[in-house]
Amino acid sequence: MYKSFKIENFRGIKKCELTELKRINIFLGKNNCGKSSILEAIFLLTGYNNPILSVNIDLFRNLGHNKEEDFSFIFYNLNYALIPTLSADLQLKQSNISLEIIPESAEKIQKSINTSELKSTLSPLTNSIENSNIDNINSLVFKASVKLFHKEKEIISTSIIAEKKDNLFNLKVKPSNKKLNLNIKGVFLGNGFRNPTEIIQRLDKMIIDKSKADIISNLKNIDTNIKDIVTSNGLVYIDIGANKMIPANLMGDGFLKYLAIIANMYSVKGQGIILIDEIDNGLHFKTLKNILKLILKSAKEYDIQVFITTHSKEVLMILKNLFEEDTTMLNYKDEINVSTVSKNESGILNVYNYNSDSFHYAMENNIEIRGEF
């Protein structure tokens, strides 16, 4: 897991430092204070070996790449002179990883790099960190560097190259001659995250792994009538005791979001990262309560680290009440860090952390901690 995380010159963030990170991290703050950008930065660094993520995170915001300048979307003030730098300390003793995104001219890169060494990579829009391949491309326009340090000694360095062909931009990687054992799985769940194909693939993986009972047990928290789940012909079907199974799409938006969180948390099982933007969006408070319980229990069971954004006081009150109403939830109380994020005029983010005691005190005394003073 990440112990701390630093962001410089990324999106609208000039500088930000996250400390005291725990298994479950909740970020609060006004609109446009940088909460979503924090999640995107964590996602980008987690998938350091898949450069197409620097494009995908723009597509999460419906920003297409049609010209060279569009790569500037991830640069502070859209200024190529301000180098985005992401770095993190890992729980792995004395280890950290850093990513710099450095634009260079095509001419400069072509002189310094043998293009035959390049391994081309591209994936379709995806919220996960997996890699795939593409054909040869020409005209280099972009470069990023990824470095991993252990005990202050650099042990890997990888170059990432963006190229242009037929007015479309794609990315390539110049692999390091050293192998990196750091393999963090990650998934980003935003407002439009419910990719039916990916959910079905991940549910199928759970079923093959004989974890269907886990799916059904969790879904019963939403509807006690649920008896079975299957996937067929590009749809998920639920057995609620009717004459036929019904498509999950008919179960409502909250149900689909709950199902997607189950599938995606399982997909990063074992030292993975899951990032959930605006978790409260469109959900009834009872569904929110079940989702928070699911996240608390599954994060520890699956050994994953969770990053969440919200500006809903309801989410915070539900979290407080969970610990008071259910003694089993107390096992997860110290696994949570709640952070209020604010941004000054210089683009510097100030982050104030609440541990379990100070968070409980703030909720008990109706202290506003969402950054909306």
C-alpha positions as a Markdown table, in Angstrom:
| # | Residue | x | y | z |
|---|---|---|---|---|
| 1 | Met | 0.0 | 0.0 | 0.0 |
| 2 | Tyr | 1.0 | 3.6 | -0.4 |
| 3 | Lys | 2.1 | 5.3 | 2.8 |
| 4 | Ser | 2.3 | 8.8 | 1.3 |
| 5 | Phe | 1.9 | 10.4 | -2.1 |
| 6 | Lys | 3.2 | 13.6 | -3.6 |
| 7 | Ile | 1.8 | 15.4 | -6.7 |
| 8 | Glu | 3.3 | 18.3 | -8.6 |
| 9 | Asn | 2.2 | 20.2 | -11.7 |
| 10 | Phe | -0.6 | 17.7 | -12.4 |
| 11 | Arg | -4.0 | 18.9 | -13.7 |
| 12 | Gly | -5.1 | 21.9 | -11.6 |
| 13 | Ile | -2.7 | 20.9 | -8.8 |
| 14 | Lys | 0.6 | 22.8 | -8.4 |
| 15 | Lys | 1.6 | 20.8 | -5.3 |
| 16 | Cys | -0.1 | 18.4 | -3.0 |
| 17 | Glu | 1.2 | 16.0 | -0.3 |
| 18 | Leu | -0.9 | 13.2 | 1.1 |
| 19 | Thr | 0.3 | 11.7 | 4.4 |
| 20 | Glu | -1.0 | 9.2 | 6.9 |
| 21 | Leu | -2.6 | 7.1 | 4.2 |
| 22 | Lys | -4.3 | 4.0 | 5.4 |
| 23 | Arg | -6.2 | 1.1 | 3.9 |
| 24 | Ile | -9.3 | 3.2 | 3.2 |
| 25 | Asn | -8.9 | 6.9 | 2.4 |
| 26 | Ile | -11.8 | 9.3 | 2.0 |
| 27 | Phe | -11.2 | 12.8 | 0.4 |
| 28 | Leu | -13.6 | 15.6 | 1.1 |
| 29 | Gly | -13.7 | 19.1 | -0.3 |
| 30 | Lys | -15.5 | 21.7 | -2.5 |
| 31 | Asn | -16.1 | 21.2 | -6.2 |
| 32 | Asn | -12.9 | 21.9 | -8.2 |
| 33 | Cys | -10.6 | 21.6 | -5.2 |
| 34 | Gly | -8.7 | 18.7 | -6.9 |
| 35 | Lys | -10.3 | 15.6 | -5.4 |
| 36 | Ser | -10.8 | 13.8 | -8.7 |
| 37 | Ser | -7.3 | 14.8 | -9.9 |
| 38 | Ile | -5.8 | 13.2 | -6.8 |
| 39 | Leu | -7.5 | 9.9 | -7.7 |
| 40 | Glu | -6.3 | 10.2 | -11.3 |
| 41 | Ala | -2.7 | 10.9 | -10.2 |
| 42 | Ile | -2.8 | 7.8 | -7.9 |
| 43 | Phe | -4.2 | 5.7 | -10.8 |
| 44 | Leu | -1.6 | 7.0 | -13.2 |
| 45 | Leu | 1.3 | 6.2 | -10.9 |
| 46 | Thr | -0.1 | 2.8 | -10.0 |
| 47 | Gly | -0.2 | 1.9 | -13.7 |
| 48 | Tyr | 3.2 | 3.4 | -14.4 |
| 49 | Asn | 4.0 | 0.7 | -16.9 |
| 50 | Asn | 0.9 | 1.4 | -19.0 |
| 51 | Pro | 1.4 | 4.8 | -20.6 |
| 52 | Ile | -2.0 | 4.8 | -22.3 |
| 53 | Leu | -3.5 | 5.7 | -18.9 |
| 54 | Ser | -2.4 | 9.3 | -19.4 |
| 55 | Val | -4.9 | 9.4 | -22.3 |
| 56 | Asn | -7.5 | 7.3 | -20.6 |
| 57 | Ile | -7.8 | 9.6 | -17.6 |
| 58 | Asp | -8.7 | 12.4 | -20.0 |
| 59 | Leu | -11.4 | 10.2 | -21.6 |
| 60 | Phe | -12.9 | 9.7 | -18.2 |
| 61 | Arg | -13.6 | 13.5 | -18.4 |
| 62 | Asn | -14.8 | 13.2 | -22.1 |
| 63 | Leu | -11.6 | 14.9 | -23.3 |
| 64 | Gly | -10.5 | 13.4 | -26.6 |
| 65 | His | -7.0 | 13.7 | -28.1 |
| 66 | Asn | -7.1 | 15.1 | -31.6 |
| 67 | Lys | -4.0 | 17.3 | -31.7 |
| 68 | Glu | -0.6 | 17.4 | -30.1 |
| 69 | Glu | -1.6 | 20.2 | -27.6 |
| 70 | Asp | -4.2 | 17.9 | -26.1 |
| 71 | Phe | -1.5 | 16.1 | -24.2 |
| 72 | Ser | -1.3 | 19.3 | -22.1 |
| 73 | Phe | -4.5 | 18.4 | -20.3 |
| 74 | Ile | -2.5 | 16.7 | -17.6 |
| 75 | Phe | 0.0 | 19.6 | -17.2 |
| 76 | Tyr | -0.6 | 22.3 | -14.7 |
| 77 | Asn | -2.0 | 25.4 | -16.4 |
| 78 | Leu | -1.8 | 23.4 | -19.7 |
| 79 | Asn | 1.9 | 24.4 | -19.6 |
| 80 | Tyr | 4.4 | 21.9 | -21.1 |
| 81 | Ala | 7.2 | 23.7 | -19.1 |
| 82 | Leu | 5.7 | 22.5 | -15.8 |
| 83 | Ile | 6.6 | 18.8 | -15.5 |
| 84 | Pro | 4.0 | 16.6 | -13.8 |
| 85 | Thr | 5.8 | 14.6 | -11.2 |
| 86 | Leu | 4.1 | 11.9 | -9.1 |
| 87 | Ser | 5.8 | 10.0 | -6.3 |
| 88 | Ala | 4.9 | 7.7 | -3.5 |
| 89 | Asp | 6.4 | 5.9 | -0.5 |
| 90 | Leu | 5.4 | 2.3 | -0.3 |
| 91 | Gln | 4.9 | 0.1 | 2.7 |
| 92 | Leu | 7.6 | -2.1 | 1.2 |
| 93 | Lys | 10.5 | -1.0 | 3.4 |
| 94 | Gln | 12.5 | 2.0 | 2.2 |
| 95 | Ser | 10.9 | 1.9 | -1.3 |
| 96 | Asn | 9.4 | 4.6 | -3.4 |
| 97 | Ile | 8.2 | 5.0 | -7.0 |
| 98 | Ser | 8.2 | 8.2 | -9.1 |
| 99 | Leu | 6.8 | 9.2 | -12.5 |
| 100 | Glu | 7.8 | 12.3 | -14.5 |
| 101 | Ile | 6.0 | 13.2 | -17.7 |
| 102 | Ile | 8.5 | 15.1 | -19.9 |
| 103 | Pro | 7.5 | 16.4 | -23.3 |
| 104 | Glu | 10.3 | 16.5 | -25.9 |
| 105 | Ser | 10.4 | 17.3 | -29.5 |
| 106 | Ala | 10.2 | 14.5 | -32.1 |
| 107 | Glu | 13.7 | 15.4 | -33.4 |
| 108 | Lys | 15.3 | 15.2 | -30.0 |
| 109 | Ile | 13.8 | 11.8 | -29.1 |
| 110 | Gln | 14.5 | 10.3 | -32.5 |
| 111 | Lys | 18.2 | 11.2 | -32.1 |
| 112 | Ser | 18.4 | 9.7 | -28.6 |
| 113 | Ile | 16.4 | 6.5 | -29.0 |
| 114 | Asn | 16.5 | 3.6 | -31.3 |
| 115 | Thr | 12.9 | 3.1 | -32.4 |
| 116 | Ser | 13.5 | -0.6 | -32.9 |
| 117 | Glu | 13.8 | -1.0 | -29.2 |
| 118 | Leu | 10.3 | 0.3 | -28.6 |
| 119 | Lys | 7.5 | -1.9 | -27.5 |
| 120 | Ser | 4.2 | -0.5 | -28.7 |
| 121 | Thr | 1.2 | -0.5 | -26.3 |
| 122 | Leu | -2.3 | 0.7 | -26.5 |
| 123 | Ser | -5.6 | -0.3 | -24.9 |
| 124 | Pro | -9.1 | 0.8 | -25.5 |
| 125 | Leu | -10.7 | 3.1 | -22.9 |
| 126 | Thr | -10.5 | 1.1 | -19.8 |
| 127 | Asn | -10.7 | 1.8 | -16.1 |
| 128 | Ser | -8.1 | -0.8 | -15.3 |
| 129 | Ile | -4.3 | -1.0 | -15.6 |
| 130 | Glu | -3.9 | -3.8 | -18.1 |
| 131 | Asn | -1.7 | -3.5 | -21.2 |
| 132 | Ser | -2.2 | -4.5 | -24.9 |
| 133 | Asn | -0.4 | -4.1 | -28.2 |
| 134 | Ile | -0.7 | -2.0 | -31.4 |
| 135 | Asp | 1.1 | -1.7 | -34.8 |
| 136 | Asn | 4.1 | 0.3 | -35.6 |
| 137 | Ile | 3.7 | 4.1 | -35.4 |
| 138 | Asn | 5.8 | 7.1 | -36.5 |
| 139 | Ser | 6.5 | 10.7 | -35.4 |
| 140 | Leu | 7.5 | 10.8 | -31.8 |
| 141 | Val | 6.0 | 13.8 | -29.9 |
| 142 | Phe | 5.9 | 13.0 | -26.2 |
| 143 | Lys | 8.0 | 11.3 | -23.5 |
| 144 | Ala | 7.7 | 10.3 | -19.9 |
| 145 | Ser | 10.1 | 8.7 | -17.5 |
| 146 | Val | 9.3 | 6.1 | -14.8 |
| 147 | Lys | 11.8 | 5.3 | -12.0 |
| 148 | Leu | 11.6 | 3.0 | -9.0 |
| 149 | Phe | 13.9 | 3.5 | -6.1 |
| 150 | His | 14.7 | 1.1 | -3.3 |
| 151 | Lys | 16.9 | 2.3 | -0.4 |
| 152 | Glu | 17.6 | 5.4 | -2.4 |
| 153 | Lys | 19.1 | 3.3 | -5.2 |
| 154 | Glu | 17.4 | 3.5 | -8.7 |
| 155 | Ile | 16.6 | 0.0 | -9.8 |
| 156 | Ile | 14.5 | 0.7 | -12.9 |
| 157 | Ser | 13.9 | 3.4 | -15.5 |
| 158 | Thr | 11.4 | 3.2 | -18.4 |
| 159 | Ser | 10.8 | 5.6 | -21.2 |
| 160 | Ile | 7.3 | 6.2 | -22.5 |
| 161 | Ile | 6.9 | 7.6 | -26.0 |
| 162 | Ala | 3.8 | 9.1 | -27.6 |
| 163 | Glu | 3.6 | 9.0 | -31.3 |
| 164 | Lys | 1.4 | 10.3 | -34.1 |
| 165 | Lys | 0.0 | 8.4 | -37.1 |
| 166 | Asp | -2.8 | 9.6 | -39.4 |
| 167 | Asn | -3.5 | 12.4 | -36.9 |
| 168 | Leu | -4.1 | 9.9 | -34.1 |
| 169 | Phe | -1.8 | 9.8 | -31.0 |
| 170 | Asn | -0.7 | 6.6 | -29.5 |
| 171 | Leu | 2.0 | 5.6 | -26.9 |
| 172 | Lys | 5.0 | 3.3 | -26.8 |
| 173 | Val | 7.3 | 2.1 | -24.1 |
| 174 | Lys | 11.0 | 1.6 | -24.2 |
| 175 | Pro | 11.3 | -1.2 | -21.6 |
| 176 | Ser | 14.0 | -1.2 | -19.0 |
| 177 | Asn | 16.7 | -3.8 | -19.1 |
| 178 | Lys | 15.9 | -4.6 | -15.5 |
| 179 | Lys | 12.8 | -6.4 | -14.4 |
| 180 | Leu | 10.5 | -4.7 | -11.8 |
| 181 | Asn | 8.8 | -7.0 | -9.3 |
| 182 | Leu | 6.3 | -4.3 | -8.3 |
| 183 | Asn | 3.0 | -5.3 | -9.9 |
| 184 | Ile | 0.2 | -3.3 | -8.4 |
| 185 | Lys | -3.3 | -3.9 | -9.8 |
| 186 | Gly | -5.6 | -0.9 | -10.0 |
| 187 | Val | -9.1 | 0.1 | -11.1 |
| 188 | Phe | -10.7 | 3.5 | -11.3 |
| 189 | Leu | -14.5 | 3.8 | -10.9 |
| 190 | Gly | -15.8 | 7.2 | -12.0 |
| 191 | Asn | -19.3 | 8.5 | -12.9 |
| 192 | Gly | -19.5 | 6.5 | -16.1 |
| 193 | Phe | -17.5 | 3.5 | -14.9 |
| 194 | Arg | -20.0 | 0.7 | -15.4 |
| 195 | Asn | -18.4 | -1.0 | -18.4 |
| 196 | Pro | -20.7 | -4.1 | -18.9 |
| 197 | Thr | -18.1 | -6.1 | -20.7 |
| 198 | Glu | -15.5 | -5.6 | -17.9 |
| 199 | Ile | -18.0 | -6.3 | -15.1 |
| 200 | Ile | -19.1 | -9.6 | -16.8 |
| 201 | Gln | -15.4 | -10.6 | -17.3 |
| 202 | Arg | -14.7 | -9.9 | -13.6 |
| 203 | Leu | -17.9 | -11.7 | -12.4 |
| 204 | Asp | -17.0 | -14.7 | -14.6 |
| 205 | Lys | -13.5 | -14.8 | -13.0 |
| 206 | Met | -15.2 | -14.8 | -9.5 |
| 207 | Ile | -17.5 | -17.7 | -10.6 |
| 208 | Ile | -14.6 | -19.7 | -12.0 |
| 209 | Asp | -12.7 | -19.1 | -8.8 |
| 210 | Lys | -15.7 | -20.6 | -6.9 |
| 211 | Ser | -16.5 | -17.2 | -5.3 |
| 212 | Lys | -20.1 | -17.1 | -6.5 |
| 213 | Ala | -21.2 | -17.5 | -2.9 |
| 214 | Asp | -19.4 | -14.3 | -2.0 |
| 215 | Ile | -21.2 | -12.4 | -4.8 |
| 216 | Ile | -24.6 | -13.7 | -3.7 |
| 217 | Ser | -23.9 | -13.1 | 0.0 |
| 218 | Asn | -23.0 | -9.5 | -0.7 |
| 219 | Leu | -26.0 | -9.0 | -3.0 |
| 220 | Lys | -28.4 | -10.2 | -0.3 |
| 221 | Asn | -27.5 | -7.0 | 1.5 |
| 222 | Ile | -29.3 | -5.2 | -1.2 |
| 223 | Asp | -32.1 | -7.7 | -1.8 |
| 224 | Thr | -32.6 | -10.7 | 0.4 |
| 225 | Asn | -34.6 | -12.5 | -2.4 |
| 226 | Ile | -31.5 | -13.0 | -4.5 |
| 227 | Lys | -30.7 | -16.7 | -5.0 |
| 228 | Asp | -28.3 | -16.9 | -7.9 |
| 229 | Ile | -26.4 | -14.9 | -10.6 |
| 230 | Val | -25.3 | -15.9 | -14.1 |
| 231 | Thr | -23.8 | -14.1 | -17.1 |
| 232 | Ser | -25.1 | -14.8 | -20.6 |
| 233 | Asn | -25.1 | -13.1 | -24.0 |
| 234 | Gly | -23.5 | -9.9 | -22.7 |
| 235 | Leu | -25.8 | -9.5 | -19.7 |
| 236 | Val | -25.9 | -10.3 | -16.0 |
| 237 | Tyr | -29.0 | -12.2 | -14.9 |
| 238 | Ile | -30.3 | -12.4 | -11.3 |
| 239 | Asp | -32.5 | -15.0 | -9.7 |
| 240 | Ile | -34.9 | -13.4 | -7.3 |
| 241 | Gly | -37.4 | -16.3 | -7.1 |
| 242 | Ala | -39.5 | -15.3 | -10.2 |
| 243 | Asn | -40.4 | -17.6 | -13.0 |
| 244 | Lys | -37.3 | -16.5 | -14.9 |
| 245 | Met | -34.0 | -14.8 | -14.1 |
| 246 | Ile | -34.1 | -11.1 | -14.8 |
| 247 | Pro | -31.4 | -8.8 | -16.3 |
| 248 | Ala | -29.5 | -6.9 | -13.6 |
| 249 | Asn | -30.1 | -3.8 | -15.6 |
| 250 | Leu | -33.7 | -3.9 | -14.4 |
| 251 | Met | -32.6 | -3.9 | -10.8 |
| 252 | Gly | -31.8 | -0.2 | -10.7 |
| 253 | Asp | -28.7 | 2.0 | -10.9 |
| 254 | Gly | -27.8 | 1.5 | -7.2 |
| 255 | Phe | -27.8 | -2.3 | -7.7 |
| 256 | Leu | -25.5 | -2.1 | -10.7 |
| 257 | Lys | -23.1 | 0.2 | -8.9 |
| 258 | Tyr | -23.0 | -2.2 | -6.0 |
| 259 | Leu | -22.4 | -5.1 | -8.3 |
| 260 | Ala | -19.7 | -3.3 | -10.1 |
| 261 | Ile | -17.9 | -2.5 | -6.8 |
| 262 | Ile | -18.0 | -6.2 | -5.8 |
| 263 | Ala | -16.6 | -7.3 | -9.2 |
| 264 | Asn | -13.9 | -4.6 | -9.3 |
| 265 | Met | -12.7 | -5.1 | -5.7 |
| 266 | Tyr | -12.3 | -8.8 | -6.4 |
| 267 | Ser | -10.4 | -8.0 | -9.6 |
| 268 | Val | -7.6 | -6.2 | -7.7 |
| 269 | Lys | -7.5 | -8.8 | -4.9 |
| 270 | Gly | -4.1 | -9.1 | -3.3 |
| 271 | Gln | -2.2 | -5.8 | -2.9 |
| 272 | Gly | -4.4 | -3.9 | -5.4 |
| 273 | Ile | -5.7 | -0.3 | -5.5 |
| 274 | Ile | -9.3 | 0.8 | -6.1 |
| 275 | Leu | -10.3 | 4.4 | -6.7 |
| 276 | Ile | -14.0 | 5.5 | -6.4 |
| 277 | Asp | -14.9 | 9.0 | -7.5 |
| 278 | Glu | -18.0 | 10.5 | -6.0 |
| 279 | Ile | -19.2 | 7.3 | -4.3 |
| 280 | Asp | -22.5 | 8.9 | -3.3 |
| 281 | Asn | -23.6 | 9.8 | -6.8 |
| 282 | Gly | -27.3 | 8.8 | -7.4 |
| 283 | Leu | -27.4 | 6.4 | -4.4 |
| 284 | His | -30.1 | 5.9 | -1.8 |
| 285 | Phe | -28.7 | 6.2 | 1.8 |
| 286 | Lys | -29.5 | 2.5 | 2.5 |
| 287 | Thr | -27.5 | 1.5 | -0.6 |
| 288 | Leu | -24.7 | 3.8 | 0.5 |
| 289 | Lys | -24.6 | 2.1 | 3.9 |
| 290 | Asn | -24.3 | -1.4 | 2.3 |
| 291 | Ile | -21.6 | -0.2 | -0.1 |
| 292 | Leu | -19.6 | 1.3 | 2.8 |
| 293 | Lys | -19.9 | -1.9 | 4.7 |
| 294 | Leu | -18.9 | -3.9 | 1.7 |
| 295 | Ile | -15.8 | -1.7 | 1.1 |
| 296 | Leu | -14.7 | -1.9 | 4.8 |
| 297 | Lys | -14.9 | -5.7 | 4.9 |
| 298 | Ser | -13.7 | -6.5 | 1.4 |
| 299 | Ala | -10.7 | -4.1 | 1.5 |
| 300 | Lys | -9.2 | -6.0 | 4.4 |
| 301 | Glu | -10.3 | -9.5 | 3.2 |
| 302 | Tyr | -8.9 | -8.9 | -0.3 |
| 303 | Asp | -5.8 | -6.9 | 0.9 |
| 304 | Ile | -6.5 | -3.8 | -1.2 |
| 305 | Gln | -6.2 | -0.1 | -0.6 |
| 306 | Val | -9.2 | 2.1 | -1.3 |
| 307 | Phe | -9.4 | 5.8 | -2.3 |
| 308 | Ile | -12.8 | 7.5 | -2.3 |
| 309 | Thr | -14.0 | 11.1 | -3.0 |
| 310 | Thr | -17.3 | 12.6 | -1.8 |
| 311 | His | -18.9 | 15.8 | -0.7 |
| 312 | Ser | -21.9 | 14.2 | 0.9 |
| 313 | Lys | -22.4 | 14.6 | 4.7 |
| 314 | Glu | -24.7 | 11.6 | 4.5 |
| 315 | Val | -21.7 | 9.4 | 3.6 |
| 316 | Leu | -19.8 | 10.7 | 6.7 |
| 317 | Met | -22.8 | 10.2 | 9.0 |
| 318 | Ile | -23.4 | 6.7 | 7.7 |
| 319 | Leu | -19.7 | 5.8 | 8.4 |
| 320 | Lys | -20.0 | 7.2 | 11.9 |
| 321 | Asn | -23.2 | 5.3 | 12.6 |
| 322 | Leu | -21.8 | 2.0 | 11.2 |
| 323 | Phe | -19.1 | 2.0 | 14.0 |
| 324 | Glu | -21.8 | 2.8 | 16.6 |
| 325 | Glu | -24.5 | 0.3 | 15.5 |
| 326 | Asp | -22.4 | -2.7 | 14.5 |
| 327 | Thr | -19.7 | -3.8 | 16.8 |
| 328 | Thr | -18.1 | -6.0 | 14.1 |
| 329 | Met | -17.3 | -2.8 | 12.2 |
| 330 | Leu | -15.0 | -1.6 | 15.0 |
| 331 | Asn | -12.4 | -4.0 | 13.6 |
| 332 | Tyr | -12.0 | -1.6 | 10.7 |
| 333 | Lys | -12.2 | 1.7 | 12.6 |
| 334 | Asp | -8.4 | 2.4 | 12.6 |
| 335 | Glu | -8.1 | 1.4 | 8.9 |
| 336 | Ile | -9.7 | 4.7 | 7.8 |
| 337 | Asn | -8.2 | 8.1 | 7.1 |
| 338 | Val | -10.6 | 11.0 | 6.3 |
| 339 | Ser | -8.9 | 14.1 | 4.6 |
| 340 | Thr | -10.3 | 17.5 | 3.9 |
| 341 | Val | -8.8 | 19.0 | 0.7 |
| 342 | Ser | -8.7 | 22.7 | -0.1 |
| 343 | Lys | -6.9 | 24.6 | -2.8 |
| 344 | Asn | -5.4 | 28.1 | -2.6 |
| 345 | Glu | -5.0 | 30.6 | -5.5 |
| 346 | Ser | -1.5 | 29.3 | -6.3 |
| 347 | Gly | -2.9 | 25.8 | -6.9 |
| 348 | Ile | -1.4 | 24.3 | -3.8 |
| 349 | Leu | -3.6 | 21.8 | -2.0 |
| 350 | Asn | -3.8 | 21.8 | 1.7 |
| 351 | Val | -4.8 | 18.5 | 3.2 |
| 352 | Tyr | -6.1 | 18.1 | 6.8 |
| 353 | Asn | -6.3 | 14.5 | 8.1 |
| 354 | Tyr | -8.8 | 13.1 | 10.6 |
| 355 | Asn | -8.0 | 9.9 | 12.4 |
| 356 | Ser | -10.9 | 7.8 | 13.8 |
| 357 | Asp | -11.1 | 9.7 | 17.1 |
| 358 | Ser | -11.0 | 13.2 | 15.6 |
| 359 | Phe | -13.5 | 12.2 | 12.8 |
| 360 | His | -15.9 | 10.8 | 15.4 |
| 361 | Tyr | -15.6 | 14.1 | 17.5 |
| 362 | Ala | -16.3 | 16.2 | 14.4 |
| 363 | Met | -19.4 | 14.2 | 13.5 |
| 364 | Glu | -20.7 | 14.2 | 17.1 |
| 365 | Asn | -20.3 | 18.0 | 17.4 |
| 366 | Asn | -21.6 | 18.8 | 13.9 |
| 367 | Ile | -18.3 | 20.3 | 12.8 |
| 368 | Glu | -18.2 | 20.9 | 9.1 |
| 369 | Ile | -15.2 | 19.0 | 7.6 |
| 370 | Arg | -16.2 | 18.9 | 3.9 |
| 371 | Gly | -14.3 | 22.1 | 3.1 |
| 372 | Glu | -17.5 | 24.1 | 2.7 |
| 373 | Phe | -17.1 | 26.6 | 5.5 |
